[in-house]
Amino acid sequence: MGDVGEEVAPGIRVSPTEVGGESCTRVEWKIDDLRGRLQASMGRPLVSPSFVAVGLPNLRLMVFPDAREAVKSARSRERKGMYAAMVKKGPLYGALKLKADCLECSTVVNFFLTCGGVRRGPFTYDFSEQAIHGCDDFGVDWLKQVEDATGCLRVGVEILMSGIQDAPVGIPSSGGSLTAGASALEGLVATAEDDDANDVMYSVNTGAEQLSGPGAWLEAGLASARGSSARGNGPGGISQPRLRGC
């Protein structure tokens, strides 16, 4: 397998491709001297240089060499020898994960992961929940995916172009909290004339801040609440709430 695409960082190449008829962006990480690098890491994950793909910044690939924790579960005095044998002779069952920890918005990504000629996925994940996600076990001996001539291993991520979804930070992708917030705000508006105006508007303002990016129903609800509070609090009413978007 040869080098394909534009090299954007040492060992990192980006290229357009298709998976199952869907357009995606492939990012491939060529890990030179896999055995040597794993031996030097002594079980710690290998981390790729950072890269940008489909507009998402500071992405990284991570290789975890002991996915089944065979070495971790062994007695401490046996671990070093077991790890060395696993890296040199196999079988080596690794995990490959995508890291995305600098996204400004909650971002749901659909992607595949590859190790040599083996593909797993698709994975669908909201990286605002946790910065790292991927395949815990490819189910194959990674050493058999190493190129005999060079000793390198090619791993990659294929991000589906149709699978990127953005939502404001703080609102789950399911939208459940947004629906609950709408109902709560409508209740506040309905009782605005019966309660102390300052208390009502404080609650409305706080709800708007937490929802971060209200829709048309929220604008209408705020207008109604302001009108009610102004009637109960005299001319001038209450100061407007500051609404934040993503």
HUZIMO-V614931 format. One record per backbone hydrogen bond with DSSP energy under -1.0 kcal/mol. NH is the residue of the N-H (numbers start at 1). CO is the residue of the C=O. If there is no record, write none. Layout:
NH/CO
NH/CO
This chain:
6/14
8/12
9/12
12/9
13/28
14/6
15/26
17/24
19/22
22/19
24/17
25/159
26/15
27/157
28/13
29/155
30/11
31/153
34/151
37/33
38/34
39/35
40/36
41/37
42/38
44/41
46/63
48/61
51/59
53/56
56/53
59/51
60/99
62/97
63/46
64/95
67/93
69/66
73/69
74/71
78/75
82/78
83/79
84/80
85/81
86/82
87/83
88/84
89/85
90/85
95/64
96/135
97/62
98/133
99/60
100/131
106/167
108/165
109/125
111/123
112/158
113/120
114/156
115/118
116/154
118/115
120/113
123/111
125/109
127/107
129/126
133/98
135/96
138/94
142/92
144/141
145/142
147/152
151/147
153/31
155/29
156/114
157/27
158/112
159/25
160/110
161/23
163/160
165/108
167/106
171/168
175/172
179/175
180/176
181/177
182/178
183/179
184/180
185/181
186/182
187/183
188/184
189/185
190/186
191/187
192/189
194/191
195/191
200/196
201/197
202/198
203/199
204/200
205/201
206/202
207/203
208/204
209/205
210/206
211/207
212/208
219/215
220/216
221/217
222/218
223/219
224/220
225/221
226/222
227/223
228/224
229/225
230/226
231/227
232/228
233/229
234/230
237/234
